[in-house]
Amino acid sequence: GKRVKGVQVYRPFIYGTTARPFNDTDNPKPPGVPIDHTHSWQVFVKGVDDTEVFYWLRRVQFKLHESIPNHLRTIDAESIIRDNESKPPSKRQKGFVVSETGWGEFEITIKLYYDSKSGEKPQTLYHHLRLHPYGRTEAEKEAMRSGGEVVAWVYEEQLFNEPFEEFYKALTTG
Ligand code: SLL
């Protein structure tokens, strides 16, 4: 295929984790969750402002800590799109998400796989799962706890440099 010369396409996305401590009010521990688990958490890759990413990001593999059952989680855009068809718009998944429970922090390896038309190699990101508020002061930590959540999110832009024509079409009409 031919490349579109002199063209750079950027697609913004967000990745990271959101964690909530279990408590007796708004986040009770579901039945069957091990006694030593203290938090529910999610790791995700999604678009900015609810924009879709599935037209350029086709698969995400999350590598969790080996203490977690089935620690390699691979999610295909295709299966999310299929699931979304039977859901009302407000319930549709906008990104790649893994939900878990646990007790400890660790580094998550996130591997991004692009549309095959792009010719791009997979890219690896590393993200530290945060369960506990962090900051230099109690005020900073309190700010992180707002809403009972510890968020650790990163904004990124994916650059496609001189994309193949066919992929460029998908990028700009997606
Ligand atoms: C630590 N280096 O010692 C880290 C390891 C591992 C966290 C944290 C297990 C969850 C499950 C879990 O939370 N592992 O058993 O499903 O803090």
Boltz pocket constraint, residues with backbone or C-beta under 6 A from the ligand:
constraints:
  - pocket:
      binder: B
      contacts: [[A, 65], [A, 67], [A, 68], [A, 69], [A, 101], [A, 102], [A, 103], [A, 104], [A, 105], [A, 106]]
      max_distance: 6.0
